Amino acid sequence: MNFHITSRRARELQPERRPLGYNTNPLDLATELIMFKHAKPFSGFSVNDLEKARAFYRDTLELDVADGPMDNLELQLDDDTRVFIYEKPNHVAASFTILNFPVDDVDRAVEQLKERGVRFEVYKSGDIATDEKGVHRDDDGGPKIAWFKDPAGNFLSVLEAE
């Protein structure tokens, strides 16, 4: 014998789905809200060659790079901020900016990084058009920003802190 539940009936039988943090049962509320209470979130991204990434982030960008868990790398950006870098054989470079580095002077940062071999992206037109140095200067008051890539092709930026 086949038993068929209509879509409406199926929805009635399933538990109600609510956004995280929305719970009317006071006994469940305490456990739901503490899930992230003591967590120190971190970001991560993939590369196709861990040793090239290590050299770039350590030597070119002069960041603190340490060996991380499972033979991966960890960028320690400050006392509370770390980024996990892992090697992925079928890595595809991110098509968006994965790390933004605030600096006091974008033009100076671009020059210093160019001296270390970093090539900046130059966009001739569009919303993110840059000058010949690769610096986007927003006429509407946004930050000056310049994009470049790591050896795996992931986008990074330096942007002038306001």
Secondary structure as UniProt FT lines:
FT   HELIX           7..13
FT   TURN            20..21
FT   HELIX           26..33
FT   TURN            34..38
FT   STRAND          43..47
FT   HELIX           50..55
FT   HELIX           56..60
FT   STRAND          64..68
FT   HELIX           69..71
FT   STRAND          72..76
FT   STRAND          82..87
FT   TURN            89..90
FT   STRAND          97..103
FT   HELIX           106..115
FT   TURN            116..117
FT   TURN            127..128
FT   TURN            132..133
FT   STRAND          135..136
FT   TURN            139..140
FT   STRAND          145..149
FT   TURN            151..152
FT   STRAND          155..160
//
